[in-house]
């Protein structure tokens, strides 16, 4: 079970006061397809933040936006969400490798 605290959860979409739990056992049956859908949403959210950051930088460079603090904030949010995504990917790959190395 992965528990995301409030600091990390604040950069994810639809995060509020509730902590998100991925892979938790609930009363309802969670399948592998639900996990894949959750990962797909997270990846699309990271992609959207990257695109937003790119557009704000382009707007700053063309002179359409003069507020540099919002551009820096968008770039920092995109950077942090990408680093979080890469960290999750690395943990998944590490877990896969450990599973494959288990003796039968």
VOBA-1610 file (N, C-alpha, C; in pm, whole numbers, padded with zeros to 5 digits, always signed):
BEGIN
Unk+00085-00117+00000Unk+00000+00000+00000Unk+00089+00123+00000Unk+00056+00222-00081Unk+00131+00346-00089Unk+00043+00457-00032Unk+00088+00521+00072Unk+00016+00634+00129Unk+00087+00762+00089Unk+00016+00851+00028Unk+00072+00979-00011Unk+00035+01082+00094Unk+00135+01150+00150Unk+00104+01249+00251Unk+00055+01378+00185Unk+00018+01474+00266Unk-00042+01598+00214Unk+00054+01678+00128Unk+00184+01675+00158Unk+00280+01752+00079Unk+00293+01697-00062Unk+00300+01567-00075Unk+00312+01507-00208Unk+00177+01507-00278Unk+00071+01481-00204Unk-00062+01475-00263Unk-00111+01607-00316Unk-00051+01718-00270Unk-00100+01849-00314Unk-00065+01878-00459Unk+00033+01808-00517Unk+00067+01832-00657Unk-00009+01740-00751Unk-00080+01642-00694Unk-00155+01549-00775Unk-00296+01602-00800Unk-00358+01562-00912Unk-00493+01610-00939Unk-00594+01552-00841Unk-00701+01626-00817Unk-00810+01585-00729Unk-00764+01553-00588Unk-00658+01619-00543Unk-00612+01596-00407Unk-00676+01699-00317Unk-00716+01654-00203Unk-00775+01743-00106Unk-00727+01704+00030Unk-00816+01709+00127Unk-00776+01673+00261Unk-00765+01523+00277Unk-00825+01446+00186Unk-00818+01301+00194Unk-00684+01254+00141Unk-00621+01161+00213Unk-00499+01102+00163Unk-00535+00993+00063Unk-00462+00990-00048Unk-00490+00891-00150Unk-00415+00764-00116Unk-00481+00651-00134Unk-00418+00522-00113Unk-00432+00441-00240Unk-00318+00397-00291Unk-00317+00317-00411Unk-00289+00173-00370Unk-00372+00081-00412Unk-00351-00059-00382Unk-00405-00100-00246Unk-00485-00017-00182Unk-00540-00050-00051Unk-00656-00147-00067Unk-00671-00233+00031Unk-00782-00328+00030Unk-00905-00261+00088Unk-01007-00249+00008Unk-01132-00187+00050Unk-01241-00294+00054Unk-01362-00248+00080Unk-01476-00339+00075Unk-01505-00382-00068Unk-01473-00296-00165Unk-01494-00331-00305Unk-01367-00395-00361Unk-01382-00468-00468Unk-01270-00539-00529Unk-01195-00445-00622Unk-01066-00420-00593Unk-00982-00339-00681Unk-00898-00432-00766Unk-00907-00417-00897Unk-00832-00502-00987Unk-00711-00431-01042Unk-00635-00505-01117Unk-00516-00450-01180Unk-00553-00342-01280Unk-00666-00356-01345Unk-00707-00256-01444Unk-00736-00120-01378Unk-00788-00122-01255Unk-00810+00003-01183Unk-00678+00072-01151Unk-00578-00007-01117Unk-00445+00048-01089Unk-00385+00109-01214Unk-00401+00041-01326Unk-00350+00093-01453Unk-00421+00222-01491Unk-00552+00229-01468Unk-00626+00352-01497Unk-00580+00467-01409Unk-00550+00439-01283Unk-00501+00543-01193Unk-00364+00592-01238Unk-00278+00500-01283Unk-00147+00540-01334Unk-00161+00621-01462Unk-00256+00584-01546Unk-00279+00658-01670Unk-00322+00801-01640Unk-00409+00818-01540Unk-00452+00952-01501Unk-00335+01034-01448Unk-00249+00970-01370Unk-00133+01041-01316Unk-00038+01083-01426Unk-00015+00996-01522Unk+00075+01029-01633Unk+00017+01141-01716Unk-00113+01138-01742Unk-00174+01246-01820Unk-00171+01378-01743Unk-00182+01371-01611Unk-00173+01492-01529Unk-00033+01552-01537Unk+00070+01467-01532Unk+00207+01516-01544Unk+00229+01577-01682Unk+00177+01512-01784Unk+00190+01565-01920Unk+00122+01700-01933Unk+00004+01714-01873Unk-00069+01841-01878Unk+00009+01951-01807Unk+00070+01920-01694Unk+00147+02022-01622Unk+00272+02061-01701Unk+00333+01965-01772Unk+00447+01997-01857Unk+00406+02089-01972Unk+00291+02061-02033Unk+00243+02144-02142Unk+00207+02285-02093Unk+00147+02293-01976Unk+00114+02424-01918Unk+00240+02504-01890Unk+00340+02437-01838Unk+00468+02504-01810Unk+00532+02554-01940Unk+00530+02472-02043Unk+00587+02513-02172Unk+00514+02634-02230Unk+00381+02634-02221Unk+00304+02747-02273Unk+00332+02875-02194Unk+00347+02863-02063Unk+00373+02984-01984Unk+00512+03039-02014Unk+00609+02952-02040Unk+00743+03000-02077Unk+00737+03067-02214Unk+00664+03008-02308Unk+00651+03070-02441Unk+00582+03206-02432Unk+00478+03213-02348Unk+00410+03342-02331Unk+00502+03447-02270Unk+00587+03406-02178Unk+00681+03499-02118Unk+00783+03547-02220Unk+00832+03455-02303Unk+00932+03492-02403Unk+00876+03580-02514Unk+00749+03561-02548Unk+00688+03644-02653Unk+00633+03775-02600Unk+00632+03793-02469Unk+00586+03918-02411Unk+00438+03921-02380Unk+00367+03810-02396Unk+00225+03807-02366Unk+00199+03800-02216Unk+00299+03755-02141Unk+00286+03745-01996Unk+00411+03807-01932Unk+00392+03898-01839Unk+00504+03964-01774Unk+00526+03916-01631Unk+00444+03824-01583Unk+00454+03775-01446Unk+00547+03655-01442Unk+00672+03679-01402Unk+00771+03572-01402Unk+00749+03474-01287Unk+00686+03519-01179Unk+00666+03429-01065Unk+00569+03315-01100Unk+00467+03344-01178Unk+00375+03237-01218Unk+00442+03139-01312Unk+00534+03189-01395Unk+00606+03101-01487Unk+00699+03009-01409Unk+00769+03066-01310Unk+00860+02985-01228Unk+00780+02884-01146Unk+00665+02923-01095Unk+00582+02831-01017Unk+00532+02716-01104Unk+00490+02747-01227Unk+00443+02641-01318Unk+00556+02546-01355Unk+00675+02600-01376Unk+00790+02516-01410Unk+00830+02428-01291Unk+00824+02484-01171Unk+00859+02407-01051Unk+00758+02296-01026Unk+00630+02325-01047Unk+00526+02223-01029Unk+00544+02111-01131Unk+00572+02147-01255Unk+00593+02046-01359Unk+00717+01962-01328Unk+00822+02025-01280Unk+00945+01954-01247Unk+00922+01857-01132Unk+00854+01903-01028Unk+00830+01818-00912Unk+00740+01699-00946Unk+00636+01723-01025Unk+00547+01613-01061Unk+00618+01512-01150Unk+00707+01559-01237Unk+00783+01466-01321Unk+00880+01384-01237Unk+00947+01447-01140Unk+01038+01374-01053Unk+00964+01269-00971Unk+00844+01303-00926Unk+00762+01207-00852Unk+00724+01089-00940Unk+00686+01116-01064Unk+00649+01011-01158Unk+00768+00919-01186Unk+00886+00976-01204Unk+01005+00895-01229Unk+01039+00810-01106Unk+01021+00866-00987Unk+01045+00790-00865Unk+00951+00672-00851Unk+00825+00692-00884Unk+00728+00583-00879Unk+00763+00477-00983Unk+00800+00520-01101Unk+00841+00425-01206Unk+00961+00343-01161Unk+01060+00407-01099Unk+01178+00335-01053Unk+01142+00233-00945Unk+01052+00269-00855Unk+01009+00174-00752Unk+00934+00056-00813Unk+00851+00082-00914Unk+00780-00027-00981Unk+00877-00122-01053Unk+00978-00066-01117Unk+01077-00149-01185Unk+01157-00231-01084Unk+01192-00169-00972Unk+01265-00240-00868Unk+01181-00355-00810Unk+01053-00330-00788Unk+00964-00435-00737Unk+00950-00547-00839Unk+00941-00514-00967Unk+00932-00615-01071Unk+01057-00702-01074Unk+01174-00639-01065Unk+01299-00714-01067Unk+01310-00806-00946Unk+01268-00757-00828Unk+01273-00842-00710Unk+01177-00959-00723Unk+01062-00936-00783Unk+00966-01043-00804Unk+01020-01147-00901Unk+01084-01102-01005Unk+01140-01195-01104Unk+01257-01275-01049Unk+01327-01223-00949Unk+01441-01294-00890Unk+01401-01388-00777Unk+01274-01394-00743Unk+01228-01484-00638Unk+01238-01629-00684Unk+01287-01715-00595Unk+01291-01857-00633Unk+01151-01917-00629Unk+01128-02012-00717Unk+00999-02079-00722Unk+01000-02189-00627
//
